[in-house]
Amino acid sequence: MGEVRRWQRYKCQSRVKGTLYWAHKIFPKVSIQITDISERGMGFISEWKLEEGIGELKVNSMPKLRVEIRHKGEVKIGGRVRYRYGLALRRKLHSVQLSQIKRAA
C-alpha cells in the first residue's frame, strides 16, 4: 500500500529556509530547510536533533506560525547524518501562503 495523504503535497525548492523557535533543549532557535509542504503540514531537514512538541516557525516575511513536530527520522546526505521531521500546522494555510512558500527564494 502506498502513502495515503489527506492534503496534496508540494515539493519546495532546495533553497527554502526557515527558523524554528523553542524546539531544541539548548538553542532558542534553529535554522531548517523546508523540503515539502501541504495545507496542514510541512516536511523539513535539520542538522540538530529536535524534540517532538510545540514550537514556532518563521518563514520569509510571513508571521510566525504555531506548529507541532510530530514525526522524525534520520537521513544521510553527503555522508553526514541529518534529521528529517514532519510538522503539523495549527491552522490551514491560505493558498497565497502556500504559493509564497513553494516559490520562496
SULZILIN-V768551 format. One record per helix or strand of 2 or more residues. SS is the DSSP state (H for helix, E for strand). FROM is the first residue (numbers start at 1). LEN is the number of residues. Records with the same first field share a line. If there is no record, write none. Layout:
SS=FROM-LEN  FROM-LEN
This chain:
E=10-2  17-5  29-9  41-6  53-6  65-13  80-10
H=95-8
